[in-house]
Amino acid sequence: MSENKAASRYAKSLIDLSTEQNALQDMYQDMVLIEQVIGGNSELEAILNNPIIPLDKKAGILDNIFGTKVHNITRTFFKLVVSKGRSAILFAASKAFIEQYNFIKGIVTAEVTSAIALTDENRAEIIALVKKENGANEVLIKEKVDQKLIGGFILKVGDKQFDASISSSLKKLKKEFAQGVA
């Protein structure tokens, strides 16, 4: 079974269990913490992925890092995953949990790359547009500034992309001139 499939299944089970235990919001916060900690620490990720490191050491490391900061369900999840020799999927499982949680709650992530930082007005327009087009309850915006765009923006929501950058327009115009269309 591929790691993504296994991670997704673990995440689904966690969502079901945490919903049953009325701890879905707590588990979401734990998964965000886990994703940030493991994603931001390559040494920890290497330890979790290393099959040579004994399972009890991995469990001890996770307990030292997260300890009482996480819900009891999360601590039990750590013990289960590590005892099964699957600690390498913790990062992927936390990401899968967050994706599934966002889907359940109607939360959509929009990535906006613009030539300059977005104003509050721009942000509000993008949120309204994404809510309307995707039927989302909430929109999370990840912003990036890329001065190479010259002006405009690139909006990505899921697997869709809308490119309204001046850089892209200039490239299209250049291509049309090269083909003798314009």
N, C-alpha and C positions, 0 to 999 in steps of 0.2 A: 504494500500500500504506500502510495506517495506520501511525503511528509505533509504536503498541503491538505490532502484528503484527511489524514489522521488528525491534523491540527484543527481542521474544520469540524470533525466529529467530536473531538474533545470540547471544543468551544460550544457546540450545540448542546452537549450534555451539561456543561456548566451553566448555560443559559436556562435550560430546563430546571436544573436543580436550584439555582438561585431564584428563579421565579417561584418555584414551589416553596422555598424557604423565606420568601419576601425579602430577598437580599440582592435583587438585581442591580440596583443603583450602587450598592457597596462593591459588588463584584466588578461592575464597570470601572469604578475608580481604581480598584486593584489592578485590573488588566491594563489600564492606561499607565499606571505606575510601573508595572512589569515591562511593558513595551518601552517606556522611556529609559528605565534602568538598564535593561539588557541591550537595547538598541544603542545606548550611549556609552556602553562599556564593552569594548571588544575583548578584553581579557575574560570577563565573565562569560561572554558568548563562547569564547574558545574553550573554557572549562566545561561548560554545559555540553558542547559538541564533542569533547574528547572522550572516546570510549575507554581510554586507559585509566582515567581518574576514577577511583572507587565511588560507588553509588552513595555510600554513607558520607563521604567527604562533600559530594555535590549537595546532598540534603542539608548538611551542616552549613555550607556556604550560603545556600538560599535562606536558611533559618536565621543566620547571622545578619544577612542583608535586610530581609523583610520582617522577620520576627513577628512582633505584635502590631506592626503597621498595617497588616492585611487581615482580612476576614478569616474566620476559622475554616470556611469552605476553601479558600485559596490555599491555606497551609496544608489542608488535607489533599488538595489537588496536587501540590508540589510533591508530597510524599508518594502519592500514587504514580505520578508520571516518572519520578526518579526511580522508584522501585521497579518499574517496568522497563527501565533502561531507555526511556524516551525523553530525557531532559533536553535533548537538542530541539524538540518542537515547542518548548515553552514560549519562545518569542513569536513563532508563527501562530500558536494557539491564542496568545493574547491579542494579536492583530485580527485573527478570525473572529474572536469574541467581540471586539470593538465593531467590526464590520456588521456582524449579525445584530448586535445591539442597536446600531444606528439604523439598520433596515427596519427593525421592529418599531423603533420610535419615530421613524419617518425623518431621520436626520440625514442630510445630504452634504457632502464635502465638495466645495468648489475651489479649484486652484486658479488663482488669478496672477498672471505675470504681466506687469505693466512697466512702462518706461519710467514713470515716477510713482511715488507712493500714492495710494488711493486716498481720496478725501472721504469724510463720513458720508457725504451725499452719494459719491460713486459706490461706496460699499452698500448703502441702502438700496440703490437701484439694482445692483447685482443680486442682492439677497431677494428682492421682490421678483426679479426675472426668473431666478432659479426656482423659487417657490412655485411660481406660476407654471413654469414649463415641466417641473418634476413632481408637482403635487406634494412637496415636502412640508413638514411641520416646522422644521428648523434647518438653517443653512450654516455650516461652518466654513469660514473662508480662510484659506491658506494663501498668504500674499507673498509674492516675490517681486523684486525690482530688477529689471534688466534693461539697462540704458541702450543696449544694442537694438531694441525695438524702435527707437527713435521717438515714437509716440503710439498711442492706442494701447491695446491689451490683448492677451490671449486668455481665454476662459476654458478650463477643463472641468467637466462634471462627469464622473464615471468614465465611460469610454468615448464620450463626445467631446469635441474641441471646436471652439469658435475663435478664429484668428482675425482680430480687427486691428492688427498692428500696422504701422506705416512701413516698417521693414518688409513685411510680407507683401504689402501692396506694391512696393517698389520692385521686389523680386518678380512678381507677376507681370508688372509692366515691362520690365527688362526682358523677360521671356517672350512676351508678345512682340516686342520690337525685334528681337532676334529671329522670330519666326515670320516677321514681315506682316503681322496681322494688323497692327495699329497704323 
